[in-house]
Amino acid sequence: MPLNNNLIIFCGPMFASKSSGIIAKAKMAVEKGETILAFKPVIDNRYIAGDICTHDGVSFEKATGQKVILLETTNYLDKIYECCDGKHVDHIFFDEAQFFSDLSEAIEDLQTNLKPREIVCAGLDLDSFGDPFKEMPTLLAKATEVHKLKARCAVCSSTNASRTFRKLGSSKEKIAIGGSSMYEARCYEHWIQGEQEK
């Protein structure tokens, strides 16, 4: 068992401020003089490479003064240890956690060997088809703290949007990287309606 298993998850649909949660926690840690490392998948090529940016333009690098490290979505653990360079890290952040394979095992390894105060992940709990997204259910089950966030529905403007809707005419692949031109947040009723219209 890991010696320190403090795992915090921000999850929900797109446009629910998940990355904002990571940025706020990282900024607070830096202000306290604590050390941080942040990672995101190299396949996430939206906005600025090497940074975590919210949909409304808030930047991890500007908020914390630190760059975000790009990782492949498989076989990335050695790279994380290289980035630590033998130094203790208080907080480790993973944005777009749903894209990383075997992340729960990697986190247990980091918790056991690096012993950070906490590991924080942000990711989609459901894909746009309404299915649990890869390893996110395992991460949620192992988390010590979960923030299940909601967004504003693009159809009715309620703040109860829990689903990500892939717009008509967009790619039909299971995983397709995109922003507001491809996706929107919807409440369950209007997500169902949109899927039926497809």
Disulfide bonds with the S-S distance in Angstrom:
none
